[in-house]
């Protein structure tokens, strides 16, 4: 009895797997999967982040170690004190230290 039940389960598993393979859409030749494109472009940044022009979501997305709160603090500092005159002025923002600045220095610019 147990052997018959086991064979029934194996048959059901194999038949459902074969049905899933047959029902899957066929890949177009030359088509690139979106996951491959996302993986290839994920670490690539096209340009530097302008401290005087970037919004909080851009700062959060592009800079390492900058969360939503620190990104909002950067924007608030800029609105309160005027535009940044240098990248080093970022150290004046609450929560931004030398380590975060050095980690992101090559990604930042001031226009």
N, C-alpha and C positions, 0 to 999 in steps of 0.2 A: 504494500500500500504506500509506504513512504517513498519507495523508489519511483513509483508511478507519479506521485505528487512532485517529486524533484524533477523528473523528466518533463512534466507539464510546465513547470516554472522556467526551465531552461529553454524549452520550445517557445514559450511566450516572449521571453527576453530576446531571443535571437530573431524571431519574426518581427517584433516591434523595432529592433535595431535595423533590420534590413529594409523595413518600410520607411523609416526615417531617412535612410541613405538614398533611397529611390525618390523620395518626395522632395529632397533638398534641391534648390535651384542650382543650375549648372553655372559655373564661373565663366564669365566672358574672357576670351583670350585677350591678353594685354591689359586687363582691368587690374587696378591696384586696390587692395582692400583698404578701407578707411583706417583701420587700426594700424596698418603699416605706415600710412601717411602721417597719422598723429604721432606715432613713435619717432618718426624721422624728424618731425618739425618741433617736437615738444621742447627740446633743449636749445633751440635756435632762436635768438632774438635778432630782429632785423635792424634796430637802431638803439641809440642810447635813450635813456629816460630823462626828459627835461624836468628838473625840479620845479621850475616856475610854470610849467604848462600841464603837467600830468595831474589827473584827478586821483582820488584816493584808491579807486579800484585798480587803476593802472599801476600805481606804486605798490599796492599789495600783491598784484599778480607778477610783476617783473622783478622785484627786488627780494633777495634772500634775507630772511629774518625779519621781514616787515609784515606784520599782521594787519588786520583791519584797524585796530586801535592806533597803532603807530602811524599808519598811512593817514588816518584822520588827523592825528596830531601834527603831521607834516603840513597838511593842507591848512589847518587852523593857524599854525605858526606863520605860514606864508601870507594868509589873509590878514593877520594881526600886525606883522612886522614888515610887510612888503616883500617884494621878490628877493630870492636868494642872490647874493652877489658872488658866492663861491660854493663849491661842493663841501668844503670844510665847515661852512656855516650850519650844515645839517647837524653838527654836534650840539648845537644850541637847543634842538628839539628834545623835549622830555622823552626819555626812553631810548634815545639813539646814542650809542656809545661808539668808541673807536673801532671795536671789532666789527660791528655792523657796517660802519662806514667803509672800512678797508675791504670787507667782503664784497661791497657793491660799488666801489670807487670807479672801476672800469665801465660800469653800466650807466653812470650818472653824468649829466652835463647841466650847465646853467646857461640859458640863452637870455 
